[in-house]
């Protein structure tokens, strides 16, 4: 999860949040949710996350969505990463949907804006 957050931050992902869903879902332990200002930036963020996972020998289960999509999901088995274009994130509002899941403090992993 930390590697994904740092990779996304390095490509200037906006509003990165991590939810600990381990107590409310069996699908994963964490959701990492972020947004970007354009589909091109979404693609760049996703590519950097995938590159860093490869460098750290982290198995990527599945990637849902194409490079120019408005929402791309990366399944790392215990961590599911959602990269949205800002408007799509607002529309789907996963944080509200998963409001029973506590947010993880990632302040030590991201740079100040």
Residue frames as a rotation matrix with the C-alpha (Angstrom) as fourth column:
UNK 1
0.572 0.820 0.000 0.00
0.820 -0.572 0.000 0.00
0.000 0.000 -1.000 0.00
UNK 2
0.434 -0.479 -0.763 2.81
0.190 -0.779 0.598 2.40
-0.881 -0.404 -0.247 0.86
UNK 3
-0.632 -0.709 0.312 4.55
0.418 0.027 0.908 1.83
-0.652 0.705 0.279 -2.47
UNK 4
-0.174 0.668 0.723 1.35
0.963 -0.036 0.265 2.59
0.203 0.743 -0.638 -4.36
UNK 5
0.759 0.462 -0.458 0.72
0.584 -0.795 0.166 5.78
-0.287 -0.394 -0.873 -2.38
UNK 6
0.067 -0.830 -0.554 4.27
0.098 -0.547 0.831 7.03
-0.993 -0.110 0.044 -2.95
UNK 7
-0.681 -0.289 0.673 4.13
0.646 0.196 0.738 6.17
-0.345 0.937 0.054 -6.67
UNK 8
0.238 0.864 0.443 0.83
0.946 -0.310 0.097 8.01
0.221 0.396 -0.891 -7.08
UNK 9
0.715 -0.012 -0.699 2.12
0.366 -0.845 0.389 11.00
-0.595 -0.534 -0.600 -5.15
UNK 10
-0.341 -0.935 -0.094 5.20
0.324 -0.211 0.922 11.16
-0.883 0.284 0.375 -7.38
UNK 11
-0.727 0.179 0.663 2.86
0.662 -0.075 0.746 11.68
0.184 0.981 -0.064 -10.37
UNK 12
-0.966 0.240 0.093 0.89
-0.257 -0.929 -0.265 14.36
0.022 -0.280 0.960 -8.51
UNK 13
-0.402 0.870 -0.285 -2.26
0.609 0.486 0.626 12.36
0.684 0.078 -0.726 -7.79
UNK 14
-0.502 0.328 0.801 -4.85
-0.527 -0.850 0.017 14.47
0.686 -0.413 0.599 -5.98
UNK 15
0.095 0.713 0.695 -6.63
-0.983 -0.042 0.178 13.72
0.156 -0.700 0.697 -2.72
UNK 16
-0.367 -0.282 -0.886 -5.05
-0.227 0.951 -0.209 10.34
0.902 0.124 -0.413 -2.02
UNK 17
0.058 0.379 0.923 -6.95
-0.998 0.012 0.058 8.49
0.011 -0.925 0.379 0.68
UNK 18
-0.680 -0.282 -0.677 -6.57
-0.264 0.955 -0.133 4.99
0.684 0.088 -0.724 2.06
UNK 19
0.258 0.817 0.515 -9.44
-0.927 0.060 0.369 3.11
0.271 -0.573 0.773 3.66
UNK 20
-0.877 -0.438 0.196 -8.88
-0.479 0.819 -0.315 0.08
-0.022 -0.370 -0.929 5.87
UNK 21
0.021 0.957 -0.291 -11.68
-0.934 0.123 0.336 -2.18
0.357 0.264 0.896 4.66
UNK 22
-0.720 -0.443 -0.535 -10.40
-0.311 0.894 -0.322 -5.36
0.621 -0.066 -0.781 6.34
UNK 23
-0.915 0.392 0.093 -13.14
0.030 0.298 -0.954 -5.32
-0.401 -0.871 -0.285 8.99
UNK 24
-0.095 0.947 -0.308 -16.00
-0.478 -0.315 -0.820 -4.54
-0.873 0.070 0.482 6.59
UNK 25
0.684 0.291 -0.669 -15.14
-0.730 0.247 -0.638 -6.60
-0.020 0.924 0.382 3.49
UNK 26
0.506 -0.512 0.694 -13.44
0.087 0.831 0.549 -9.85
-0.858 -0.218 0.465 2.57
UNK 27
0.945 -0.060 0.323 -12.37
0.326 0.060 -0.943 -8.58
0.037 0.996 0.077 -0.88
UNK 28
0.116 -0.930 0.348 -9.23
0.372 -0.284 -0.884 -6.75
0.921 0.232 0.314 0.29
UNK 29
-0.063 -0.222 -0.973 -7.57
0.995 -0.095 -0.043 -5.09
-0.083 -0.970 0.227 3.27
UNK 30
-0.354 -0.161 -0.921 -7.23
0.265 -0.962 0.066 -1.59
-0.897 -0.221 0.383 1.80
UNK 31
0.589 0.383 0.711 -8.72
0.808 -0.281 -0.518 0.68
0.001 0.880 -0.475 -0.82
UNK 32
-0.496 -0.667 -0.556 -6.38
0.496 -0.743 0.448 3.37
-0.712 -0.053 0.700 -2.10
UNK 33
0.437 0.764 0.474 -8.45
0.881 -0.258 -0.396 6.10
-0.180 0.591 -0.786 -3.77
UNK 34
-0.435 -0.601 -0.670 -7.16
0.338 -0.799 0.497 9.11
-0.834 -0.010 0.551 -5.69
UNK 35
0.705 0.636 0.313 -8.04
0.537 -0.191 -0.821 11.41
-0.463 0.747 -0.477 -8.54
UNK 36
-0.546 -0.833 0.095 -6.37
0.636 -0.338 0.694 13.30
-0.546 0.439 0.714 -11.35
UNK 37
-0.224 0.436 -0.872 -7.26
-0.253 -0.890 -0.380 16.32
-0.941 0.136 0.310 -13.43
UNK 38
0.117 0.241 -0.963 -7.27
-0.988 -0.071 -0.138 14.46
-0.102 0.968 0.230 -16.77
UNK 39
0.962 0.238 0.135 -7.47
-0.212 0.959 -0.187 11.01
-0.174 0.151 0.973 -18.31
UNK 40
0.498 -0.855 -0.147 -3.86
-0.104 0.110 -0.988 11.40
0.861 0.508 -0.034 -19.44
UNK 41
-0.255 -0.581 0.773 -2.77
-0.853 -0.242 -0.463 11.97
0.456 -0.777 -0.434 -15.83
UNK 42
0.595 0.506 0.625 -4.83
-0.716 0.687 0.126 8.95
-0.366 -0.522 0.770 -14.72
UNK 43
0.942 -0.240 -0.236 -2.85
0.030 0.757 -0.653 6.86
0.336 0.608 0.720 -17.22
UNK 44
0.078 -0.971 0.227 0.48
-0.341 -0.240 -0.909 8.26
0.937 -0.007 -0.350 -16.00
UNK 45
-0.032 -0.014 0.999 -0.40
-0.999 -0.013 -0.032 7.54
0.013 -1.000 -0.014 -12.37
UNK 46
0.856 0.413 0.311 -1.48
-0.415 0.908 -0.063 3.99
-0.309 -0.075 0.948 -13.17
UNK 47
0.724 -0.634 -0.273 1.68
0.032 0.426 -0.904 3.34
0.689 0.646 0.329 -15.19
UNK 48
-0.165 -0.811 0.561 3.90
-0.659 -0.332 -0.675 4.59
0.734 -0.481 -0.480 -12.36
UNK 49
0.262 0.322 0.910 2.08
-0.911 0.394 0.123 2.43
-0.319 -0.861 0.397 -9.82
UNK 50
0.991 0.134 0.018 2.46
-0.118 0.920 -0.374 -0.63
-0.067 0.369 0.927 -12.07
UNK 51
0.398 -0.916 -0.054 6.15
-0.173 -0.017 -0.985 0.16
0.901 0.401 -0.166 -12.67
UNK 52
-0.238 -0.488 0.840 6.82
-0.892 -0.232 -0.388 0.45
0.385 -0.841 -0.380 -8.94
UNK 53
0.625 0.485 0.612 4.92
-0.673 0.732 0.108 -2.76
-0.395 -0.479 0.784 -8.20
UNK 54
0.914 -0.320 -0.251 7.11
0.042 0.687 -0.725 -4.55
0.404 0.652 0.641 -10.74
UNK 55
0.050 -0.957 0.287 10.30
-0.384 -0.284 -0.879 -3.11
0.922 -0.066 -0.382 -9.26
UNK 56
-0.366 -0.124 0.923 9.20
-0.929 -0.003 -0.369 -4.28
0.048 -0.992 -0.114 -5.80
UNK 57
-0.898 -0.031 -0.438 8.09
-0.133 0.970 0.202 -7.76
0.419 0.240 -0.876 -6.96
UNK 58
-0.559 0.810 0.177 4.46
-0.333 -0.024 -0.943 -7.11
-0.760 -0.585 0.283 -6.03
UNK 59
-0.818 0.305 0.489 2.06
0.556 0.638 0.533 -9.28
-0.150 0.707 -0.691 -7.99
UNK 60
-0.668 0.659 -0.346 -0.62
-0.677 -0.731 -0.087 -7.36
-0.311 0.176 0.934 -9.85
UNK 61
-0.465 0.566 0.681 -3.80
0.226 0.820 -0.527 -9.43
-0.856 -0.091 -0.509 -10.00
UNK 62
-0.038 0.562 0.826 -5.76
0.998 0.065 0.002 -7.45
-0.053 0.824 -0.564 -12.56
UNK 63
-0.847 -0.100 -0.522 -6.11
0.085 -0.995 0.052 -4.01
-0.525 0.000 0.851 -14.07
UNK 64
-0.046 0.916 0.398 -9.63
0.937 0.178 -0.301 -2.92
-0.346 0.359 -0.867 -15.01
UNK 65
0.795 0.320 -0.515 -9.94
0.114 -0.913 -0.391 -0.05
-0.595 0.252 -0.763 -17.46
UNK 66
0.483 -0.609 0.629 -7.83
0.840 0.119 -0.530 1.20
0.248 0.784 0.569 -20.32
UNK 67
-0.470 -0.838 -0.277 -5.08
0.880 -0.469 -0.074 3.82
-0.068 -0.278 0.958 -20.18
UNK 68
-0.895 0.149 0.420 -7.47
0.007 -0.938 0.346 6.55
0.446 0.313 0.839 -21.36
UNK 69
-0.070 0.906 -0.417 -10.32
0.721 0.335 0.607 5.61
0.689 -0.259 -0.677 -18.99
UNK 70
0.073 0.213 0.974 -11.90
-0.411 -0.884 0.224 7.91
0.909 -0.417 0.022 -16.43
UNK 71
0.500 0.041 0.865 -11.60
-0.842 0.258 0.474 5.23
-0.204 -0.965 0.163 -13.73
UNK 72
0.124 -0.519 -0.846 -8.93
-0.410 0.749 -0.520 2.55
0.904 0.411 -0.119 -13.56
UNK 73
0.780 0.161 0.605 -8.83
-0.619 0.342 0.707 -0.13
-0.094 -0.926 0.366 -10.88
UNK 74
-0.131 -0.857 -0.498 -5.65
-0.604 0.467 -0.646 -2.01
0.786 0.216 -0.579 -9.98
UNK 75
0.885 0.448 0.124 -6.14
-0.395 0.582 0.711 -5.22
0.246 -0.678 0.692 -7.99
UNK 76
-0.201 -0.980 -0.015 -3.11
-0.706 0.155 -0.691 -6.12
0.679 -0.128 -0.723 -5.87
UNK 77
-0.265 0.271 -0.926 -5.11
0.374 0.913 0.160 -8.80
0.889 -0.304 -0.343 -4.01
UNK 78
-0.128 0.222 -0.967 -4.95
0.992 0.006 -0.129 -7.28
-0.023 -0.975 -0.221 -0.50
UNK 79
-0.436 -0.015 -0.900 -4.93
0.137 -0.989 -0.050 -3.70
-0.889 -0.145 0.434 -1.84
UNK 80
0.101 0.508 0.855 -7.32
0.988 0.051 -0.147 -2.34
-0.119 0.860 -0.497 -4.46
UNK 81
-0.656 -0.437 -0.615 -6.34
0.345 -0.899 0.271 0.96
-0.671 -0.034 0.741 -6.06
UNK 82
0.386 0.813 0.435 -8.89
0.881 -0.186 -0.435 3.28
-0.273 0.551 -0.788 -7.66
UNK 83
-0.712 -0.585 -0.389 -7.59
0.384 -0.788 0.481 6.08
-0.588 0.193 0.785 -9.90
UNK 84
0.268 0.933 0.239 -10.31
0.868 -0.127 -0.481 8.46
-0.418 0.336 -0.844 -11.08
UNK 85
-0.577 -0.107 0.810 -10.69
0.422 -0.888 0.184 11.60
0.699 0.448 0.557 -13.13
UNK 86
-0.998 0.043 0.035 -11.92
-0.052 -0.497 -0.866 14.08
-0.020 -0.867 0.499 -10.49
UNK 87
-0.378 0.924 -0.053 -15.52
-0.911 -0.361 0.200 14.29
0.166 0.124 0.978 -11.73
UNK 88
0.064 0.361 -0.930 -15.87
-0.248 0.909 0.336 10.49
0.967 0.209 0.147 -11.73
UNK 89
-0.749 -0.380 -0.543 -14.58
0.416 0.367 -0.832 10.25
0.515 -0.849 -0.117 -8.19
UNK 90
-0.858 0.488 0.161 -17.16
-0.489 -0.680 -0.547 12.80
-0.157 -0.548 0.822 -7.07
UNK 91
-0.090 0.874 -0.478 -19.90
-0.860 0.174 0.479 10.86
0.502 0.455 0.736 -8.87
UNK 92
0.104 0.101 -0.989 -19.07
0.034 0.994 0.106 7.40
0.994 -0.045 0.100 -7.47
UNK 93
0.147 -0.027 0.989 -18.06
-0.828 -0.550 0.108 8.70
0.541 -0.835 -0.103 -4.01
UNK 94
0.122 -0.167 -0.978 -16.47
0.132 0.980 -0.151 5.47
0.984 -0.111 0.141 -2.77
UNK 95
-0.875 -0.473 0.103 -15.57
-0.013 -0.190 -0.982 7.07
0.484 -0.860 0.160 0.55
UNK 96
-0.356 0.830 0.430 -19.27
-0.934 -0.317 -0.163 7.51
0.001 -0.460 0.888 1.31
UNK 97
0.432 0.514 -0.741 -20.11
-0.588 0.784 0.201 4.02
0.684 0.349 0.641 0.09
UNK 98
0.159 -0.498 -0.852 -17.42
0.522 0.775 -0.355 2.58
0.838 -0.388 0.383 2.37
UNK 99
0.155 -0.058 0.986 -17.98
-0.486 -0.874 0.025 5.02
0.860 -0.483 -0.164 5.24
UNK 100
0.972 0.188 0.143 -17.76
-0.218 0.490 0.844 2.20
0.088 -0.851 0.517 7.81
UNK 101
0.523 -0.848 -0.082 -14.09
0.792 0.519 -0.321 1.73
0.315 0.103 0.944 6.90
UNK 102
0.690 -0.312 -0.653 -11.62
0.281 -0.716 0.639 3.88
-0.667 -0.625 -0.406 8.85
UNK 103
0.894 -0.437 0.096 -9.26
-0.112 -0.427 -0.898 6.14
0.433 0.792 -0.430 6.94
UNK 104
0.503 -0.819 -0.276 -5.54
0.858 0.436 0.271 5.39
-0.101 -0.373 0.922 7.28
UNK 105
0.786 -0.323 -0.528 -3.16
-0.169 -0.933 0.319 8.26
-0.595 -0.161 -0.787 8.07
UNK 106
0.540 -0.604 0.586 -0.80
0.840 0.432 -0.329 8.57
-0.055 0.670 0.740 5.10
UNK 107
0.993 -0.093 -0.074 0.56
-0.094 -0.996 -0.004 12.02
-0.073 0.011 -0.997 5.93
UNK 108
0.295 -0.949 0.111 4.08
-0.360 -0.002 0.933 10.60
-0.885 -0.315 -0.342 6.23
UNK 109
-0.098 -0.288 0.953 3.90
0.626 0.726 0.284 9.12
-0.774 0.624 0.109 2.72
UNK 110
0.427 0.357 0.830 2.76
0.887 -0.342 -0.309 12.09
0.174 0.869 -0.463 0.64
UNK 111
-0.709 -0.699 0.094 4.29
0.686 -0.714 -0.141 15.48
0.166 -0.036 0.985 -0.04
UNK 112
-0.195 0.597 -0.778 2.68
0.451 -0.649 -0.612 18.71
-0.871 -0.471 -0.143 1.09
UNK 113
0.092 0.298 0.950 0.79
0.989 -0.138 -0.053 20.51
0.116 0.945 -0.307 -1.64
